[in-house]
Amino acid sequence: MKAPGVQYVRVFGDLVEWFLAGVGVVLCLLSPLLFNILLAVVMALALEDNNSGAHISRICIPDLRFADDICLIAESDDDLQQLVDKVHTTSSRFGLEISAAKTEVQCIGRQRQ
């Protein structure tokens, strides 16, 4: 029986010396899939009843996602703040947090609303 935090690696069928696992999550093949499912649920709940976003051919696109990066889209500062607040609140319910240090705002267009 191994102690908590102690890890072994098997190389060519043989166990090598143990080492202490520091910080991190034990990953498996399902980890990325499970995270994507969790993120989809968080975003679906956060954007429920939302009308903010880019309107293209009568379709509202409130966000773009790639891996764990999320781009929220809004037509005004107030709409964007509401989206950020909803995503923050919903994410917190699932133990996720938004990194303020990695958060950026970009305004595109002729007029700033």
Residue, then its C-alpha position, 0 to 999 in steps of 0.5 A: m500500500k502506498a502513502p498519499g502523494v507517493q507516486y511510482v512509474r512503471v518502465f518496461g514493466d518494472l517499477v522505478e523509485w518512488f517520488l512525491a507528487g507535488v501540486g497538480v491533478v492526476l490526468c487520464l485520457l478522459s480529463p480533457l473530455l470531462f473538462n470540456i463537458l464541464l465548461a460547456v455546462v458552465m457556459a450553457l448555464a451562464l448564457e441562458d436567456n442571454n441576448s448579448g453577442a454578435h448578431i450575424s444572419r439573425i444568429c446571436i453568437p455570445d462567445l467563442r471558445f478554444a480549450d480553456d480560453i473564452c472570448l465573450i462578445a457584446e455590443s456594449d460595455d454594460d452587456l459585456q460586464q453582465l456576461v462576465d458577471k454571469v460567467h463568473t457566478t456560474s463558474s464559481r458554483f463549479g469551483l472554477e475561477i476567472s484569472a483577472a491577470k489573463t483577462e483582456v478587453q478589446c473594442i472593435g468598431r468605429q464607435r465605442q458604446 
